[in-house]
Amino acid sequence: MLLSQSYYDILEIDQHATIADIKKSFRLLALKHHPDKNKSYGSHQRFLKIVEAYEVLSDENSRRKYDLINSSSNLSSNFNPRWTPSADLSKFYSYEVIKNWHVPNKSAGGMWDIGEKENLGMWKTTLALFGSLACVAGFIIILSN
């Protein structure tokens, strides 16, 4: 990876990208290069650069500062946010968390915008409710005879 590569290049977006565009691009790239799924050489470093670019560009103030500093001819060599990975990097950027992020226009919203784990729990709860309803209906039929 080139040192002069801008955060926009890292996230494969242009400078006029919206926050939704930044988040969507981050999600796709993070899933592609996440060390839990991509065991190729350099995937961890690539993933950290993607996270760094996302954290700077997704925050309005740091993005504004980044754009202001880089408005000169020298690209990202001028900008040093002193970014270090969080101790909770694996908590906030785990493969499962990123995979279950809401993706705009993916669905109609409501209960369909939940993760796989929650979806499975909802199905189990629904089956338990229908099972209970069947037991109550059976009990009422037995008592009415």
Secondary structure, 3 states (H helix, E strand, C coil): CCCCCCHHHHCCCCCCCCHHHHHHHHHHHHHHHCCCCCCCCCHHHHHHHHHHHHHHHHCHHHHHHHHHHCCCCCCCCCCCCCCCCCCCHHHHCCHHHHHCCCCCCCCCCHHHCCCHHHHHHHHHHHHHHHHHHHHHHHHHHHHHC
